Amino acid sequence: MTKQFEATILGSGPGGYVAAIRLGQLGIQTALIEEAALGGVCLNVGCIPSKALIQAARLKRRIETATQMGIEPVNLKVDFTKTQTWKQNIVNRLTSGIEFLCKSNNVQIIKGEGQFQSPHEIIVTTPTGTEIIESKNTIIATGSRAVQIPGLEFDGTNIISSTEALELQKIPPNFVVVGGGVTGLEMATIYAELGSKVTVIEMLDQLLPGVDIELVGIIERSFRRLGIDYHVKSKAKEYREGQVHATLEDGAEATFPEVRCWSPSAEDQTATT
């Protein structure tokens, strides 16, 4: 089956769906191709779910510190499965909103993986077969994905990406974060506030490489309050026998007892290699 459009967008993240909606508003016949959930990484496994979990984690910590004001929480506990359900409901409402806006502006959503056959032809593999999209113009908005570090390849259980870190059903007692970029520090903060013992390992000479050192100082003070250990100029080398093995700044070899190890996304990999 061949379909023709004036404009086609590969990827429905914040770049893709916003462009599709605007093109639809301008009366341009538009297709939006997405193989996963609408909203891309940001909405489904990035900005939105991470901020939801940060809010829940900070609320827990505020309740715990309320004893300073004479407020004694009794039997405080976190049912993390319910927390994850609450987070996912937020994501689902937003993805439904994107779908509504697209349809309201006559954007055709095509579920599948698109590949260029020629500059103006895209083959889309869908759950029911294949479609050929002919398009005068195409916007590529395919986003990013997590990269793997040699010796720390994802296994979905002990070594995970930020995607799995945002979907854990239990709070791990130990959590090692490889990469001190924005995403990594968000994961570190979430699980430290929820009660995990967190260690961050960053290859360059500061957390948040490229960010003004005075701002980094604010993060470091926050980490000290949360009990987060962090090591700069240090390199995580491998995961073996339940531990992350690393070389620290002074050249010493170190191991970290580990239940979950988060490896960096593309943005953190750029910052740390």
C-alpha positions, 0 to 999 in steps of 0.5 A: 500500500502506498500513501502520499503526504506533503510532509512526513515526520519520523519520530513523535518526540517533542520535536516531532509531534510539535512539528506535526501538529503545526503542519496540520494547523497550516493545512499541510497533509502530514503523517507522523511515524512512530514505532513506540508510544507517542511523545518519544523519550522525553514523555515516556522514559525521560523528562516527565517520568523522572520529574514525577518520581523526583516529586514523589521522592522529595515528598518522602524526604520532606515527611522524614525531615518533618521531625525537626518541626515536631511532626512525627510520621508513623509507619512511613513506607513507600509502596513503589509499585503504586508510585510507578502506577501513579507515574505511568498514569501521568505519562498515559494522560499526556500521550493521550493528549498528544494523540488527540491534538494530532487527530484534531489537526488531521495528522495521520499517525502511523504506528511502525518503524520507518526506513528511507527507500529513496529521498522521497519514499519511506518503507514503514514496517507495521504490526500488520505488514508494510506501507510505502509513504511517498512524501515531498518533505521529511523531518527526521526527529528520531531522538536518542537511545542509551549507549552501552559501555564495554564491560558494562553491557545492559542485561536488563536486571543488574546493568540497566539504562535510564529507561529501566531505572525509571520503571523499577518496581522495588527500591534497590538498596544499592545503586551505582550510576555510571556517568555524571551528566544531567540524566545520571544525577537525576537518577542518583537523586531519586533513588537516594531520596527513596533510600538507596545507597547511591554512588556516582562514577564520572570519568571527567574532572567534575559532575555535570561536565561543561556546566559552571563550577559554581552550579556544580557546587550546589549539586555537590552540597545536595549530594552530601546532604543525601549521602551520595558518594561520587567519584570524578576522574574515575572510570567504571570498568566492568561488572563482575560477581555482583560488584562494579569494578572501577579505577578511581582518581588516585589510581586505586582500584575500587569495587562497589556492592551493587544491586542496580547499575545505571549506564549513561544515555547518549547525552551522558556518554558524550559527556563522559568518554 
